[in-house]
Structure formats: structure tokens, C-alpha cells
């Protein structure tokens, strides 16, 4: 009877509940979303394939960057990308799927293919997809099945990272559950997107950090090594993520042989993380993502844009504030952080977007930290500062790489870029919350119940859009 009671107690089974949701919903999105119908999925596929063939950096040919990709994959991508959705010509879509599902990959016949937009990424966020692609190559699968094997491994690596994040984090488990099951989040990780590794590793790092702050005893050597090496990997996911290495400062001294040992390791890892970021920056700094704005007919020029920012810093600050809070795109940032699926052309209802925000907020204000959890004011200030820094860094990066020189707004900004930041709010909402929490007021059953509803609607909208 006691075992049955523990099983029914959903608060003790959050990782398992997440696993069921993620596998079922993730596989559904993976199957019903046609190939290359997630943002920049073809570019991500090309970059993942180049990583699978051990091309760490992209090669330059003229003004473009890419590498040699099998012609069968290039032809398949061109064929399946051509129509907006299958229902516009279902018979042709079925024929293409059947055709590319049976053709040989023939990866010895290849030619140069440019993919500037994904060439700026390091190999790190494409390792899961590359593993899936190489499994497909070893099994001599067709180009289409190689593509789906990359999607599949990408999804399951993310699922494992979030599963263990929920297991590790001592409290705030429902927050991780809610953030992970945002419709746009699980849609993206079911594709070839580099977002899967980014979302998963950031959440896993924060969860492990919270575990170490709460654990009153020593940890195994393997856990310590894992945590100390994660910042190195994070620094290669996106520019600006080297700043997560500074969280090591706030790890309790008891996990190190001495204070001197702690500071040597923290300084070494922080320096290496920063150096890795700088190295990759200098590797890709000359890659231009050319983008012409139809409204202003101005060419993007990263060099001139950097000069503009340094020359007119106050004007650039106004541009950031205008984009985030005044420009019509500011509303799009909120909606696209929850539910703009497909190629940002599948809009889920507004009430569902609001519902997701409300559910995440409820999970945050229901946090009740363990008594063993020690949260210092410097840690809170650093976390708040890091959130602001990452938002500003994202704005600067998009302004330089996507926006016309001197533009009054920031082009290319999407809400899903801010999802990794969401998990940092667990730390902020844990400050001085040991005595006050709505955990007893908000029933835990609301979270799985809402996401059954939310994700069912998201799947319905996606399926009806394409089929």
C-alpha cells in the first residue's frame, strides 16, 4: 500500500512523468513535422553532416562558407523544401518521401554546399545529430532515414539531459518540467536544431549547481569532474555562455581539497572557457550572414555595424529598448517564446500562450528551497546580472549579424532564443523563500494536466497545418 501511495504521489515521480510526456510528444512532433520545416533546419542538417564527417570548421569558397555534402542529400533537401506544406500537393509529397526513403545515400559523390548561417556554430551543439547521422551512414540508410536518425538522437539526448536535470535539482522540479514542455521548446528539439543541446546542457548545468549548493556532504569525484568540465562545453554552444563558468565561484569550499585548490581550478576553468570562446570567435568572425532588408534595401555588414555601435552607443541602447518594449516585434518575442511552430508560421492560440506563462510563473512562486540550500546575495546579484548580460549579448549579436547598418530595430530576434535564460529564474525565486511558498496552495496535478491540454492543441495545430 505504501508503494502504491508513493507511486501515485506525482511529486515523487516528476522525472518519470516528464519522460512519458517528452517521449510521446517529442516523437509525435518528429514524425508529423515534415523534413526541413523547422527554422533553418536544412542549414542545421548540413552543419551536422559536416561535423559527422569531422569537418570542425566550414571551408570558404568565394564569399560563402560550407563543406562538401553528398549530392543526394542536397537534392533531397531542395526537393522537400520546395513546398510550404504537404497538403498543397499531397501526392507529390508522398512520392518524394517514398523516393528519398529508398534511394542510396552514395556519400562518395559530393559537392560544395554553402550554409553560412550555421557555419558560425562550433561543432559542440551538433554532436548528437552527428552521432545519429553516422549511425545512419554505418547502416547504409537512405538520405531521408539518415536525416531522421539525426533528429531522433538529437531528441533523445535532450530528453536524457532534462530527465537527469529534474532528478538532480533538489527543488523547483516542476519549473524544469514546465520550461522543457513549452510547445516551441519540444518542437525545436524534435528537429535538427542546435537548440536541443543548448537547452538541455544549460538546464542540466543549473540543476547540478543547485544540487551542489544543497548537498551537505561530499560528492563523488565523477560528479565533481562532470560539473567542472561542463562550463567548457557551454562556452562552445553560443558566444556569451562562457559566463556560466563564474558559477563555479559559488560552489561550497567543502568540495575541494582547500580554498587554494578551489581558486586554482575555478580560475583555470574560467580562463579556458573564455579562451575557447575567443578562439571560436576568431575562427568565424569573417563569416558574413548576408541579409537584405526589403523595407530599407540596405546590406548587412558586420564590420560597419560594429563601428556604428561604438560610434553611437546611446542610439544603440535606444534601439534595444525600442525593439524589446515598443516595436511591434516585442509582442512577437513573447508569442514566439511559447508557440510559433514550423517555420514560425503555425500560431497557437493566444490563450494557450498566456496559459504557459501563467503555469511557469505558478511553478516559480511555488518553489520551496531545502533548509540545506544556502543562497547568498552575491549569487542572486550575479544571476540577475547574467540574465541582463545574456539578453544584451543576444541583441548585440543579432544586430551585428542580421540587421542593416544603423537600423532602428533588431532584425531576426525570436523569443525561443531566451528559453535557456528561463531556468536561471529558479535561483532568483529561491532567494529568501524558505518560509513563504505557494507549494501547498497550488496542486501539483495542475502541471501535467495543463501540458496534456497545451501540447495536444499544439500537436493538433501542427498536424492540421501540414496535412
N, C-alpha and C positions, 0 to 999 in steps of 0.2 A: 504493500500500500504506500509505503514511504517513497519507493522508487517511482511509482506512478505519479505521486504528488510532485516529485521533483521534475518529472518529465513534462507535466502539464504546466509547471511554473515557467512561463516563457522567458522571464528574466534570466534564468539559468541556462537557457538554450538559444540565446541570441545568435551565436556563431552558426549553429545548425540551421536555424530559421533563415539566416542570410544565405547560407549555402543552397538551400532549396530554392529560394527566390532567384538568386543570381544564376544558377544553372538553368532553370526553366526559362526565365525571361531572357537571359543572355543568348541562349541557343535559339530562342524564338526570333529575336532580332537578327541574329546571324543568318538565319535561314530565309526570313521574309524580306530582308533588305537586299535588293539586287546588287551585284558587284559594282563597285565604284560609285555608289550613291550616297556615301558619307563624304563630308568635306575633304577635298584633296586626297581622296583615297588612292587614286592612281599614282600620285606622286609619292605617297607613303609606301605603296606596294613596290614601286621602282627602287626607292631608297632601301627598303627592307631586303629586296632581292640583291642589291649591291652589297649589303652587309653580309648576306648569306654566302656570297661568293668572295668574301674577305676583302672587299674594296672599302677600306676605312674612310677614305675621303673621295669626293667626286672629282672627276677629271674635267679640265677646261677644254672646250672646243669652240673657238671663236669667242663669243660673249656668253656662251651657255655652259652650264655645269651639269654633268651627269656621268653615266658609265655605259658600258656595253650591256644590253639587255636582250635576251632571246627574242627573235623576231616574232615567234608565236605569241609571246606574252604581249608584245607591242600591238600586234594585230587584234588579239582578243580584247585588249583594253579599248582600242579605237572602236571596235565593233559594239561592245557592251556599253560604252559611254555615250554613244550617238543619240539615243532617245532619252527623253526626260524620265519616263517611267514605262514599264512593260505594257500597261493597258492601252497605250497609244497604238501599239501594234503587237498584240499578244502572240500571234502566230510567228512573227519574225523573232520575237524574244525567245520563245520556246525552241525555235530552230537554232538560234545562236547558242543557247545554253547546252543543248544536246550536242551541237557541233564541237564546241570548245571543251566539253566534258569528255570527249572521246579522242581528240587529237593528241598526238605525241608532243611533249614539250620541246624536244630537239634543241637543247640549250647550247649546242656547239655552233648553231647558226645564229649569230647575234649582230647587232649594230648599235651605234651610239644613240642613246636616248637622253635628252635633257630633262632634268627635274630640279630647277633652281630652288623652288620653294622648300623642298625637303632636304636639299643638299646642305643647308646651314645647320642641320641637326647632327649631333655626334652619333656614333653607332649605338650608344647605350639604350635609347628608348626603342630600338628596333631589334634587340636581341631575341625577344620572344617570337616575333614574326619570322625572323631569320631561321630560328630553330624549326618552326613549323614548315617553312619553305624547304629547308634542307631535308626534312623527313619526307616531304612530297617528292623531292628530286631523287632521293635514295630508293623510294618505292616506284619510281618511274611513272608518277601520276601525270594526268593531263594538266595543261596550263590552268584550267578552271579549278581543279582539285588542289593544285599547288597553292592557288590563291586562298581557297577555303581552309586549307591546313594552316596557313599563316594566320588567318582570322581566328581559328579555333584555339591555337596555342596562346595567342595574344589575350583572348578572353580568359582562358583558364589560369594563366599566370596572374592576371589581375584578381580573379576570384580567390586564389590562394593567398595573395598579399592582404586582401581585405579580411578574409577569414581569420588569418593569424593576427591581424591588427585588432579585431574585435576580441580575440582570445587574450591578447597581451594587455590591452588597455584596462586598467583597474576599475574605471568608471567612465561614464559617457559612451557606453557601448551602443546605445540607441542612436546617438548622434552620428557615429560612423555608419551605422545601418542606414540611416536616412540619407546621408550625403551620398553614399555609394549607390543608392537606388533612385536617385534623381533620374528622370527619364533620359535626359541628354547624356548623363554620365554613362549609364549602362548601354545606351545606344552606341556611343563612341567606342567603348572598349570592346564592343562586338564587331568592330571593323578593323581595318589595318592601321588605325590611327596610333600615333606615338603617345596619345593621351593615356592609354592604358597603363604603361609603365610609369608615367608621370603621376597620375592619380594614385596608383597603388603604392608606389615607393614613398611618396610624401606622407600618406596616411600611416603607412607601416612605421616610418621613422618617428612620427609624432607619438604613435601608440607605444612604441618601445621606450621612448623618452619618458612618457608618463609612468610606464611600468617601473623604470629605474628610479624615478623620483618617489614612488610609493613603496617600493620593496625595502623593508628594513634590514634584510640580510644580504649577504654577498651573493653574487650571481655566478653562473658557470663562465669559464674562460671563453667558450664559443659564443655565448650571448654577448659578452663584452666586445669581442673581436668583431662580431657582426655589427654592433651599434657603432663602433669606432670607424668602420670602413664604409658604412652607408653614406656619410657626407661626401665621400669621394665620388660615389656613383651619382648622387644627387647633383653634384656640380656639373656633371656631363649631360644632364637631362635638358636643362634650359639655362641660358645666361641669367645670372642673378641668384640661382639656387645654391651657390657656394656659401651664401649667408646662413644656411641651415647648420653649417659646421660650428657656428658660435653657440649653438645649444649645448655643446659639449662642456662649456664653461659651467653650466648649471647642474652637471651630474655630481652627485654626492661624492665626497673625498673617499668614502669607505670602499669604493670600487677600484681604487688604485693603491699601489704599494705605499705611496707617500704623496704629499702635496707637490713635491718637486716632480715626481713621476707623472702626476696628473697634468701639470702645466707643460711639461715637455711633450707629452702625447697630444694634448689639445692644440698647442701651438703648431706642432708638426702637421697634424691633420688639417688644420685651418689653412696653413700656408700651402700645402699640397693641393687642397681643394681650390684655392684661389688661383694657383699656378695652372692647374688643369683648365680652369675656365679661360684664363688669358691665352693659353696655348691654342685652345679651340677657336677662340675669337680671332686670333691672327691667322689661323688656317682658313677661315671662311669669310673674313672681313671684306674681301673683294667681290664676293658673290652678290650681284645686284638682282633683286626681285623686281623686274620691270613691271610697272603698273601705270596705265594711263587713265586719268580721271576724265570720264566723258563730260562732266559738268564744267571742269576747268581746263581740260585739254593741256595739262601740264605733266611732264615726265617725272617719275620718281627718281631722285638722285641722292643716295645715302650720304655721299660726301658733302654736297651742298646743304643737305638738311641738317647735318651735324653742325656745320658752320652757322646756319640760321639759328639753331638753338643757343649756341654760345653767344651769338651777337645780340639776340633778342630774348633773353631768359624770362623776363616778366611776361612777354607776349606768349611765350610757350606755356607758362603756368596758366594764363587765361585760357589757352587752347584746351588744356587738360580739364579745367573746371567746366568749361563750356561743353565739352564732349560728355563728361560724366554726369552732369547735372541739368543742363539746359537744352542742348541739342536733341532733336527727336531720337537720335541713336541711343540716348540714355535709357529710354523706355525699352529699346531693343536689347540692351545689355541685361536688363532684369529678365525679360522673357527668354532670351537665348541661353541664360544660365540654367534654365529648367527644361524648356520644352520646344526648341526649334530643331526638329529632327530632319533626317535626309540631308539634302544639300540646302539646309536652312529653309526649306520650302514646305515642310509639314508642321503646321502650327497646332499645338494642342490648346484646348480651351483655356481662357484666362482664369476661370475659377480653379482649374487644376494647378496652374502656376502659383496662384495665391495659396492654395492648399499645401503645396510643397514647402513654400516659405514658412507658413504657419507651423507645419509639422516639425520642421527643422528647429524653429525657434522654441517650440514646446520641449523638444528634446534637450535643448541647451539650458533652458531655465529649470529643467528637472534634474540637472546634474547634482549629485551629492558626493563630493570627494571623500575618500577614505581619511580617517584620522591620521594615518601614517603619511599622507600626502602633504609635503611641505612646499608651499608656493610663495616664493619671495617676491617682493615688489620689483626688484631689478629684472626678474624673469618676466613679469607681466609687462613692464615697460618695453623690454626688448621684443616680446611677441607683438605688442601693438605697433612698435616701430617697424618690425619686419613686415607686417601686413601692409602698412603705408608704403614702405620701400618697394615691395613686390608689385603693388598697383602702379606706382610711379614708373618703375622699371619697365613694366609691360607697356605702359603708354609711350614711353620714350622709344622702345624697340619698334613698336608698330608705326610710330610717327616717322622714324628714320627709314624703315624698310618698305612701308606701304603707302604713305601719304605723300601727295605732291608737295614740293618745296614751298614752305610758307603757308600751308593750308590752315584754315581756321578751325578745322576739326581733325580728329584722328581716324583715319580710314582703317577698316579691317578689324575693328575691335569687337569681340564677341564675349558674351557672358561666360561661356564654358571655360575661357582662359582663367577665370577667377576661382574655379571649383577647388583646385588644390589649396587655396587660401582658407576655404571654409573650415577645415579641420583645426586650424590654429585657434579658432574661437573657443574650442574646448578648454584651452588653457586660460583664456580671458574670463570665461564664465565659471571657472573653478575658483577664482580668487575670492576669499572670504565667504565661501558658500557652505561651510561645514555645518552651520546651524540653520540656514534657510534653504529650502528646496521645495519644488512642487512635485517631487517624485511620488509622494503619497497621494497627491491630488490628481495627477494625470495618469490614467491607467495605461500600462504598457501595451495592452492589446490594441491601442489606437494606432500604433506604428505599423504593424503588419497588416492590419485591416485597411488602413489608408493606402498602403502601397499595393495591395491587391487591386484596389479600385483604380489608383493612379496609373499603374503600369498596364492594366487591362485596357484602359482608354487609350494610352499611348500606343500600344500594340494595334488596337483597332484602327486608329487614325493612320498608322503606318501601312497596315495591310490594305486598307481601302484606297489609300493614295496610289499605291503601286499596282494593285490588282482589281 
